[in-house]
């Protein structure tokens, strides 16, 4: 039903956010590494 659809949307949003967080952290690490090199 509608609730299930909403839950699925939230799950994909969380997945995107997690992915973004991981990528962003990795990017910051690389940037920091380059700066301090």
Biopython code that builds the backbone (N, CA, C, O; Angstrom):
import numpy as np
from Bio.PDB.StructureBuilder import StructureBuilder

atoms = [
    (1, "UNK", "N", (0.812, -1.206, 0.000)),
    (1, "UNK", "CA", (0.000, 0.000, 0.000)),
    (1, "UNK", "C", (0.853, 1.266, 0.000)),
    (1, "UNK", "O", (2.042, 1.225, -0.313)),
    (2, "UNK", "N", (0.239, 2.379, 0.350)),
    (2, "UNK", "CA", (0.928, 3.673, 0.342)),
    (2, "UNK", "C", (2.072, 3.682, 1.349)),
    (2, "UNK", "O", (3.143, 4.225, 1.078)),
    (3, "UNK", "N", (1.836, 3.069, 2.532)),
    (3, "UNK", "CA", (2.876, 3.051, 3.554)),
    (3, "UNK", "C", (4.117, 2.323, 3.075)),
    (3, "UNK", "O", (5.239, 2.761, 3.326)),
    (4, "UNK", "N", (3.912, 1.203, 2.380)),
    (4, "UNK", "CA", (5.050, 0.436, 1.887)),
    (4, "UNK", "C", (5.847, 1.277, 0.887)),
    (4, "UNK", "O", (7.078, 1.280, 0.898)),
    (5, "UNK", "N", (5.122, 1.987, 0.027)),
    (5, "UNK", "CA", (5.777, 2.811, -0.984)),
    (5, "UNK", "C", (6.620, 3.896, -0.290)),
    (5, "UNK", "O", (7.757, 4.162, -0.681)),
    (6, "UNK", "N", (6.044, 4.503, 0.731)),
    (6, "UNK", "CA", (6.750, 5.549, 1.457)),
    (6, "UNK", "C", (8.024, 4.994, 2.097)),
    (6, "UNK", "O", (9.081, 5.625, 2.067)),
    (7, "UNK", "N", (7.894, 3.800, 2.673)),
    (7, "UNK", "CA", (9.040, 3.163, 3.304)),
    (7, "UNK", "C", (10.142, 2.879, 2.298)),
    (7, "UNK", "O", (11.323, 3.062, 2.595)),
    (8, "UNK", "N", (9.765, 2.436, 1.119)),
    (8, "UNK", "CA", (10.759, 2.159, 0.082)),
    (8, "UNK", "C", (11.476, 3.434, -0.328)),
    (8, "UNK", "O", (12.688, 3.424, -0.543)),
    (9, "UNK", "N", (10.737, 4.532, -0.440)),
    (9, "UNK", "CA", (11.329, 5.809, -0.814)),
    (9, "UNK", "C", (12.335, 6.248, 0.253)),
    (9, "UNK", "O", (13.425, 6.725, -0.065)),
    (10, "UNK", "N", (11.956, 6.082, 1.516)),
    (10, "UNK", "CA", (12.864, 6.442, 2.603)),
    (10, "UNK", "C", (14.120, 5.605, 2.567)),
    (10, "UNK", "O", (15.218, 6.112, 2.800)),
    (11, "UNK", "N", (13.966, 4.309, 2.273)),
    (11, "UNK", "CA", (15.122, 3.416, 2.227)),
    (11, "UNK", "C", (16.099, 3.855, 1.146)),
    (11, "UNK", "O", (17.307, 3.897, 1.378)),
    (12, "UNK", "N", (15.583, 4.182, -0.033)),
    (12, "UNK", "CA", (16.475, 4.596, -1.120)),
    (12, "UNK", "C", (17.123, 5.932, -0.794)),
    (12, "UNK", "O", (18.281, 6.159, -1.145)),
    (13, "UNK", "N", (16.390, 6.826, -0.123)),
    (13, "UNK", "CA", (16.979, 8.103, 0.290)),
    (13, "UNK", "C", (18.113, 7.857, 1.268)),
    (13, "UNK", "O", (19.176, 8.468, 1.159)),
    (14, "UNK", "N", (17.888, 6.959, 2.230)),
    (14, "UNK", "CA", (18.936, 6.626, 3.192)),
    (14, "UNK", "C", (20.148, 6.041, 2.491)),
    (14, "UNK", "O", (21.284, 6.369, 2.832)),
    (15, "UNK", "N", (19.915, 5.183, 1.519)),
    (15, "UNK", "CA", (21.003, 4.557, 0.785)),
    (15, "UNK", "C", (21.813, 5.615, 0.034)),
    (15, "UNK", "O", (23.044, 5.593, 0.037)),
    (16, "UNK", "N", (21.099, 6.537, -0.606)),
    (16, "UNK", "CA", (21.782, 7.617, -1.335)),
    (16, "UNK", "C", (22.585, 8.458, -0.355)),
    (16, "UNK", "O", (23.731, 8.811, -0.635)),
    (17, "UNK", "N", (21.994, 8.783, 0.794)),
    (17, "UNK", "CA", (22.671, 9.610, 1.788)),
    (17, "UNK", "C", (23.914, 8.897, 2.317)),
    (17, "UNK", "O", (24.968, 9.514, 2.473)),
    (18, "UNK", "N", (23.789, 7.587, 2.596)),
    (18, "UNK", "CA", (24.935, 6.815, 3.069)),
    (18, "UNK", "C", (26.038, 6.817, 2.029)),
    (18, "UNK", "O", (27.205, 7.038, 2.355)),
    (19, "UNK", "N", (25.677, 6.576, 0.791)),
    (19, "UNK", "CA", (26.645, 6.572, -0.296)),
    (19, "UNK", "C", (27.339, 7.912, -0.400)),
    (19, "UNK", "O", (28.560, 7.979, -0.541)),
    (20, "UNK", "N", (26.555, 8.989, -0.330)),
    (20, "UNK", "CA", (27.099, 10.335, -0.432)),
    (20, "UNK", "C", (28.062, 10.593, 0.723)),
    (20, "UNK", "O", (29.153, 11.127, 0.525)),
    (21, "UNK", "N", (27.650, 10.211, 1.926)),
    (21, "UNK", "CA", (28.490, 10.391, 3.110)),
    (21, "UNK", "C", (29.827, 9.690, 2.939)),
    (21, "UNK", "O", (30.878, 10.272, 3.208)),
    (22, "UNK", "N", (29.789, 8.438, 2.493)),
    (22, "UNK", "CA", (31.007, 7.656, 2.322)),
    (22, "UNK", "C", (31.907, 8.292, 1.275)),
    (22, "UNK", "O", (33.114, 8.421, 1.482)),
    (23, "UNK", "N", (31.323, 8.687, 0.156)),
    (23, "UNK", "CA", (32.095, 9.300, -0.918)),
    (23, "UNK", "C", (32.705, 10.610, -0.444)),
    (23, "UNK", "O", (33.863, 10.906, -0.737)),
    (24, "UNK", "N", (31.919, 11.393, 0.291)),
    (24, "UNK", "CA", (32.380, 12.689, 0.750)),
    (24, "UNK", "C", (33.529, 12.529, 1.733)),
    (24, "UNK", "O", (34.510, 13.269, 1.663)),
    (25, "UNK", "N", (33.419, 11.564, 2.654)),
    (25, "UNK", "CA", (34.492, 11.308, 3.612)),
    (25, "UNK", "C", (35.762, 10.903, 2.880)),
    (25, "UNK", "O", (36.856, 11.367, 3.202)),
    (26, "UNK", "N", (35.600, 10.025, 1.882)),
    (26, "UNK", "CA", (36.743, 9.577, 1.101)),
    (26, "UNK", "C", (37.389, 10.770, 0.401)),
    (26, "UNK", "O", (38.613, 10.901, 0.380)),
    (27, "UNK", "N", (36.559, 11.630, -0.169)),
    (27, "UNK", "CA", (37.045, 12.828, -0.864)),
    (27, "UNK", "C", (37.826, 13.722, 0.090)),
    (27, "UNK", "O", (38.894, 14.226, -0.260)),
    (28, "UNK", "N", (37.293, 13.919, 1.299)),
    (28, "UNK", "CA", (37.980, 14.760, 2.281)),
    (28, "UNK", "C", (39.320, 14.146, 2.674)),
    (28, "UNK", "O", (40.314, 14.860, 2.812)),
    (29, "UNK", "N", (39.351, 12.830, 2.854)),
    (29, "UNK", "CA", (40.599, 12.149, 3.202)),
    (29, "UNK", "C", (41.647, 12.365, 2.122)),
    (29, "UNK", "O", (42.800, 12.688, 2.410)),
    (30, "UNK", "N", (41.229, 12.183, 0.877)),
    (30, "UNK", "CA", (42.163, 12.349, -0.245)),
    (30, "UNK", "C", (42.637, 13.789, -0.311)),
    (30, "UNK", "O", (43.830, 14.043, -0.478)),
    (31, "UNK", "N", (41.723, 14.726, -0.182)),
    (31, "UNK", "CA", (42.062, 16.149, -0.230)),
    (31, "UNK", "C", (43.064, 16.471, 0.884)),
    (31, "UNK", "O", (44.082, 17.123, 0.652)),
    (32, "UNK", "N", (42.758, 16.005, 2.083)),
    (32, "UNK", "CA", (43.631, 16.247, 3.225)),
    (32, "UNK", "C", (45.004, 15.647, 2.972)),
    (32, "UNK", "O", (46.024, 16.272, 3.262)),
    (33, "UNK", "N", (45.029, 14.436, 2.430)),
    (33, "UNK", "CA", (46.286, 13.744, 2.149)),
    (33, "UNK", "C", (47.112, 14.548, 1.151)),
    (33, "UNK", "O", (48.324, 14.689, 1.313)),
    (34, "UNK", "N", (46.458, 15.073, 0.123)),
    (34, "UNK", "CA", (47.171, 15.838, -0.900)),
    (34, "UNK", "C", (47.724, 17.128, -0.288)),
    (34, "UNK", "O", (48.857, 17.520, -0.566)),
    (35, "UNK", "N", (46.910, 17.781, 0.548)),
    (35, "UNK", "CA", (47.335, 19.049, 1.157)),
    (35, "UNK", "C", (48.549, 18.826, 2.064)),
    (35, "UNK", "O", (49.480, 19.631, 2.060)),
    (36, "UNK", "N", (48.541, 17.743, 2.835)),
    (36, "UNK", "CA", (49.598, 17.532, 3.821)),
    (36, "UNK", "C", (50.817, 16.837, 3.225)),
    (36, "UNK", "O", (51.835, 16.691, 3.902)),
    (37, "UNK", "N", (50.727, 16.409, 1.977)),
    (37, "UNK", "CA", (51.818, 15.685, 1.338)),
    (37, "UNK", "C", (53.058, 16.579, 1.233)),
    (37, "UNK", "O", (54.090, 16.146, 0.719)),
]
sb = StructureBuilder()
sb.init_structure("model")
sb.init_model(0)
sb.init_chain("A")
sb.init_seg("    ")
for serial, (resi, resn, name, xyz) in enumerate(atoms, 1):
    if name == "N":
        sb.init_residue(resn, " ", resi, " ")
    sb.init_atom(name, np.array(xyz, "f"), 0.0, 1.0, " ", f" {name:<3s}", serial, name[0])
structure = sb.get_structure()
